[in-house]
Amino acid sequence: MSLETIKKILVYLALAFVIVSVWRDPQGSAGAAGDFLHSVGGFFSAIIDKGSKFLRGLAN
């Protein structure tokens, strides 16, 4: 079995997991997705904030 086949199988399994999860508990799945996206957004916001502070420090 090639690596590409394994990757495709894993993608299909992950997609099936998401579909079953949403089917069984739509509200819980939406809450989990919202929490995840909020965390990712906070992470990138912190990186941008700290990066801009660093660049301002270099300019001074």
The first five atom37 places (N, CA, C, CB, O) and aatype in JSON, in Angstrom:
{
  "aatype": [12, 15, 10, 6, 16, 9, 11, 11, 9, 10, 19, 18, 10, 0, 10, 0, 13, 19, 9, 19, 15, 19, 17, 1, 3, 14, 5, 7, 15, 0, 7, 0, 0, 7, 3, 13, 10, 8, 15, 19, 7, 7, 13, 13, 15, 0, 9, 9, 3, 11, 7, 15, 11, 13, 10, 1, 7, 10, 0, 2],
  "atom_mask": [
    [1, 1, 1, 1, 1],
    [1, 1, 1, 1, 1],
    [1, 1, 1, 1, 1],
    [1, 1, 1, 1, 1],
    [1, 1, 1, 1, 1],
    [1, 1, 1, 1, 1],
    [1, 1, 1, 1, 1],
    [1, 1, 1, 1, 1],
    [1, 1, 1, 1, 1],
    [1, 1, 1, 1, 1],
    [1, 1, 1, 1, 1],
    [1, 1, 1, 1, 1],
    [1, 1, 1, 1, 1],
    [1, 1, 1, 1, 1],
    [1, 1, 1, 1, 1],
    [1, 1, 1, 1, 1],
    [1, 1, 1, 1, 1],
    [1, 1, 1, 1, 1],
    [1, 1, 1, 1, 1],
    [1, 1, 1, 1, 1],
    [1, 1, 1, 1, 1],
    [1, 1, 1, 1, 1],
    [1, 1, 1, 1, 1],
    [1, 1, 1, 1, 1],
    [1, 1, 1, 1, 1],
    [1, 1, 1, 1, 1],
    [1, 1, 1, 1, 1],
    [1, 1, 1, 0, 1],
    [1, 1, 1, 1, 1],
    [1, 1, 1, 1, 1],
    [1, 1, 1, 0, 1],
    [1, 1, 1, 1, 1],
    [1, 1, 1, 1, 1],
    [1, 1, 1, 0, 1],
    [1, 1, 1, 1, 1],
    [1, 1, 1, 1, 1],
    [1, 1, 1, 1, 1],
    [1, 1, 1, 1, 1],
    [1, 1, 1, 1, 1],
    [1, 1, 1, 1, 1],
    [1, 1, 1, 0, 1],
    [1, 1, 1, 0, 1],
    [1, 1, 1, 1, 1],
    [1, 1, 1, 1, 1],
    [1, 1, 1, 1, 1],
    [1, 1, 1, 1, 1],
    [1, 1, 1, 1, 1],
    [1, 1, 1, 1, 1],
    [1, 1, 1, 1, 1],
    [1, 1, 1, 1, 1],
    [1, 1, 1, 0, 1],
    [1, 1, 1, 1, 1],
    [1, 1, 1, 1, 1],
    [1, 1, 1, 1, 1],
    [1, 1, 1, 1, 1],
    [1, 1, 1, 1, 1],
    [1, 1, 1, 0, 1],
    [1, 1, 1, 1, 1],
    [1, 1, 1, 1, 1],
    [1, 1, 1, 1, 1]
  ],
  "atom_positions": [
    [[0.85, -1.17, 0.0], [0.0, 0.0, 0.0], [0.9, 1.24, 0.0], [-0.97, 0.0, 1.23], [1.82, 1.34, 0.82]],
    [[0.65, 2.16, -0.9], [1.5, 3.34, -1.02], [1.12, 4.4, 0.02], [1.4, 3.92, -2.45], [0.05, 4.35, 0.63]],
    [[1.99, 5.34, 0.18], [1.77, 6.42, 1.14], [0.58, 7.27, 0.73], [3.02, 7.29, 1.27], [-0.17, 7.74, 1.58]],
    [[0.4, 7.48, -0.56], [-0.74, 8.27, -1.05], [-2.06, 7.59, -0.71], [-0.63, 8.47, -2.57], [-3.03, 8.27, -0.36]],
    [[-2.11, 6.28, -0.82], [-3.32, 5.54, -0.49], [-3.64, 5.67, 0.99], [-3.19, 4.07, -0.88], [-4.79, 5.85, 1.38]],
    [[-2.63, 5.57, 1.81], [-2.81, 5.7, 3.26], [-3.31, 7.1, 3.61], [-1.49, 5.4, 4.01], [-4.18, 7.26, 4.46]],
    [[-2.75, 8.13, 2.96], [-3.19, 9.5, 3.19], [-4.66, 9.66, 2.83], [-2.34, 10.48, 2.39], [-5.42, 10.29, 3.57]],
    [[-5.06, 9.1, 1.69], [-6.46, 9.2, 1.26], [-7.38, 8.5, 2.25], [-6.64, 8.59, -0.14], [-8.45, 9.02, 2.57]],
    [[-6.98, 7.33, 2.73], [-7.79, 6.59, 3.7], [-7.95, 7.4, 4.98], [-7.17, 5.22, 4.0], [-9.04, 7.46, 5.55]],
    [[-6.87, 8.01, 5.46], [-6.93, 8.81, 6.68], [-7.82, 10.04, 6.51], [-5.53, 9.23, 7.1], [-8.55, 10.42, 7.43]],
    [[-7.76, 10.67, 5.34], [-8.62, 11.83, 5.08], [-10.08, 11.41, 5.08], [-8.25, 12.49, 3.73], [-10.93, 12.09, 5.66]],
    [[-10.38, 10.28, 4.42], [-11.76, 9.79, 4.38], [-12.26, 9.41, 5.77], [-11.87, 8.58, 3.45], [-13.42, 9.66, 6.11]],
    [[-11.41, 8.81, 6.59], [-11.79, 8.46, 7.96], [-12.06, 9.71, 8.79], [-10.71, 7.61, 8.61], [-13.01, 9.74, 9.57]],
    [[-11.22, 10.73, 8.64], [-11.43, 11.97, 9.38], [-12.73, 12.64, 8.94], [-10.24, 12.93, 9.17], [-13.48, 13.15, 9.77]],
    [[-12.99, 12.64, 7.64], [-14.22, 13.22, 7.13], [-15.44, 12.45, 7.65], [-14.21, 13.23, 5.6], [-16.45, 13.06, 8.02]],
    [[-15.36, 11.14, 7.66], [-16.46, 10.32, 8.19], [-16.68, 10.6, 9.67], [-16.17, 8.82, 7.97], [-17.82, 10.66, 10.12]],
    [[-15.6, 10.76, 10.42], [-15.72, 11.08, 11.84], [-16.44, 12.4, 12.05], [-14.34, 11.12, 12.5], [-17.31, 12.51, 12.92]],
    [[-16.09, 13.41, 11.27], [-16.73, 14.72, 11.4], [-18.21, 14.62, 11.05], [-16.05, 15.75, 10.49], [-19.05, 15.19, 11.75]],
    [[-18.53, 13.91, 9.99], [-19.94, 13.78, 9.58], [-20.75, 13.06, 10.64], [-20.04, 13.03, 8.23], [-21.86, 13.48, 10.97]],
    [[-20.22, 11.97, 11.18], [-20.94, 11.23, 12.22], [-21.06, 12.08, 13.48], [-20.21, 9.9, 12.54], [-22.11, 12.06, 14.14]],
    [[-20.03, 12.81, 13.82], [-20.07, 13.66, 15.01], [-21.13, 14.74, 14.87], [-18.7, 14.31, 15.24], [-21.88, 15.0, 15.82]],
    [[-21.21, 15.37, 13.72], [-22.22, 16.41, 13.49], [-23.62, 15.79, 13.47], [-21.94, 17.15, 12.16], [-24.57, 16.38, 13.97]],
    [[-23.74, 14.6, 12.9], [-25.04, 13.94, 12.83], [-25.56, 13.6, 14.23], [-24.95, 12.67, 11.97], [-26.75, 13.76, 14.51]],
    [[-24.67, 13.12, 15.1], [-25.1, 12.68, 16.43], [-25.33, 13.84, 17.38], [-24.07, 11.74, 17.01], [-26.25, 13.79, 18.2]],
    [[-24.51, 14.89, 17.3], [-24.61, 16.02, 18.24], [-24.25, 17.32, 17.52], [-23.7, 15.8, 19.48], [-23.12, 17.8, 17.65]],
    [[-25.19, 17.88, 16.77], [-24.87, 19.1, 16.0], [-24.47, 20.28, 16.89], [-26.05, 19.49, 15.13], [-23.55, 21.02, 16.55]],
    [[-25.16, 20.46, 17.99], [-24.87, 21.61, 18.86], [-23.5, 21.46, 19.52], [-25.96, 21.76, 19.93], [-22.74, 22.42, 19.6]],
    [[-23.19, 20.26, 19.98], [-21.88, 20.03, 20.59], [-20.75, 20.17, 19.59], [0.0, 0.0, 0.0], [-19.69, 20.72, 19.91]],
    [[-20.98, 19.69, 18.38], [-19.96, 19.81, 17.33], [-19.72, 21.27, 16.96], [-20.36, 19.01, 16.09], [-18.59, 21.69, 16.75]],
    [[-20.8, 22.03, 16.89], [-20.67, 23.45, 16.57], [-19.92, 24.18, 17.69], [-22.05, 24.1, 16.35], [-19.09, 25.05, 17.42]],
    [[-20.21, 23.82, 18.93], [-19.5, 24.44, 20.05], [-18.02, 24.1, 20.04], [0.0, 0.0, 0.0], [-17.18, 24.97, 20.27]],
    [[-17.7, 22.85, 19.76], [-16.29, 22.44, 19.7], [-15.56, 23.14, 18.56], [-16.18, 20.91, 19.53], [-14.42, 23.59, 18.72]],
    [[-16.21, 23.24, 17.39], [-15.59, 23.93, 16.26], [-15.4, 25.4, 16.56], [-16.45, 23.75, 14.99], [-14.37, 25.98, 16.22]],
    [[-16.39, 26.02, 17.2], [-16.28, 27.43, 17.57], [-15.15, 27.67, 18.55], [0.0, 0.0, 0.0], [-14.39, 28.63, 18.41]],
    [[-15.04, 26.8, 19.55], [-13.94, 26.93, 20.52], [-12.58, 26.78, 19.85], [-14.09, 25.89, 21.64], [-11.64, 27.51, 20.15]],
    [[-12.49, 25.81, 18.93], [-11.23, 25.59, 18.22], [-10.86, 26.81, 17.39], [-11.34, 24.35, 17.32], [-9.72, 27.27, 17.43]],
    [[-11.82, 27.34, 16.63], [-11.54, 28.51, 15.79], [-11.2, 29.73, 16.63], [-12.73, 28.81, 14.89], [-10.36, 30.55, 16.24]],
    [[-11.85, 29.87, 17.79], [-11.54, 30.98, 18.69], [-10.1, 30.87, 19.2], [-12.53, 30.99, 19.89], [-9.38, 31.87, 19.27]],
    [[-9.68, 29.66, 19.54], [-8.31, 29.45, 20.02], [-7.29, 29.73, 18.91], [-8.13, 28.02, 20.53], [-6.27, 30.37, 19.16]],
    [[-7.57, 29.28, 17.71], [-6.66, 29.52, 16.59], [-6.57, 31.02, 16.3], [-7.12, 28.75, 15.33], [-5.48, 31.55, 16.07]],
    [[-7.71, 31.69, 16.31], [-7.72, 33.14, 16.09], [-6.94, 33.89, 17.16], [0.0, 0.0, 0.0], [-6.2, 34.83, 16.86]],
    [[-7.11, 33.48, 18.42], [-6.36, 34.1, 19.52], [-4.87, 33.88, 19.38], [0.0, 0.0, 0.0], [-4.08, 34.78, 19.67]],
    [[-4.48, 32.7, 18.93], [-3.07, 32.39, 18.72], [-2.46, 33.3, 17.66], [-2.89, 30.92, 18.32], [-1.4, 33.88, 17.88]],
    [[-3.13, 33.41, 16.51], [-2.61, 34.26, 15.45], [-2.64, 35.74, 15.84], [-3.4, 34.04, 14.16], [-1.76, 36.5, 15.45]],
    [[-3.63, 36.14, 16.6], [-3.69, 37.52, 17.08], [-2.5, 37.82, 18.0], [-5.02, 37.77, 17.83], [-1.9, 38.89, 17.9]],
    [[-2.18, 36.88, 18.87], [-1.03, 37.07, 19.76], [0.28, 37.12, 18.97], [-0.98, 35.94, 20.8], [1.16, 37.91, 19.29]],
    [[0.4, 36.28, 17.95], [1.62, 36.28, 17.13], [1.77, 37.62, 16.43], [1.59, 35.14, 16.09], [2.87, 38.18, 16.39]],
    [[0.7, 38.14, 15.87], [0.76, 39.43, 15.16], [1.1, 40.55, 16.14], [-0.58, 39.72, 14.45], [1.92, 41.41, 15.84]],
    [[0.48, 40.52, 17.31], [0.74, 41.56, 18.32], [2.19, 41.52, 18.78], [-0.19, 41.38, 19.52], [2.85, 42.56, 18.83]],
    [[2.69, 40.35, 19.1], [4.08, 40.24, 19.58], [5.08, 40.53, 18.46], [4.34, 38.83, 20.15], [6.13, 41.12, 18.7]],
    [[4.75, 40.12, 17.24], [5.63, 40.42, 16.11], [5.72, 41.91, 15.84], [0.0, 0.0, 0.0], [6.8, 42.42, 15.54]],
    [[4.58, 42.62, 15.95], [4.62, 44.07, 15.73], [5.37, 44.77, 16.85], [3.2, 44.63, 15.62], [6.07, 45.75, 16.59]],
    [[5.25, 44.29, 18.08], [6.02, 44.87, 19.19], [7.51, 44.65, 18.97], [5.58, 44.27, 20.53], [8.31, 45.54, 19.25]],
    [[7.87, 43.48, 18.49], [9.27, 43.18, 18.22], [9.82, 44.1, 17.13], [9.44, 41.7, 17.8], [10.91, 44.65, 17.27]],
    [[9.06, 44.27, 16.05], [9.52, 45.13, 14.95], [9.62, 46.58, 15.39], [8.59, 45.0, 13.74], [10.54, 47.3, 14.98]],
    [[8.66, 47.04, 16.23], [8.75, 48.41, 16.75], [9.99, 48.57, 17.63], [7.48, 48.77, 17.56], [10.64, 49.62, 17.62]],
    [[10.32, 47.52, 18.38], [11.53, 47.55, 19.21], [12.79, 47.64, 18.39], [0.0, 0.0, 0.0], [13.75, 48.29, 18.79]],
    [[12.79, 46.99, 17.24], [13.96, 47.06, 16.36], [14.11, 48.46, 15.74], [13.85, 45.99, 15.24], [15.22, 48.92, 15.5]],
    [[12.99, 49.12, 15.49], [13.03, 50.44, 14.86], [13.55, 51.51, 15.82], [11.62, 50.82, 14.35], [14.1, 52.52, 15.4]],
    [[13.37, 51.28, 17.1], [13.81, 52.31, 18.09], [15.24, 52.21, 18.34], [13.08, 52.19, 19.4], [15.79, 52.98, 19.12]]
  ]
}
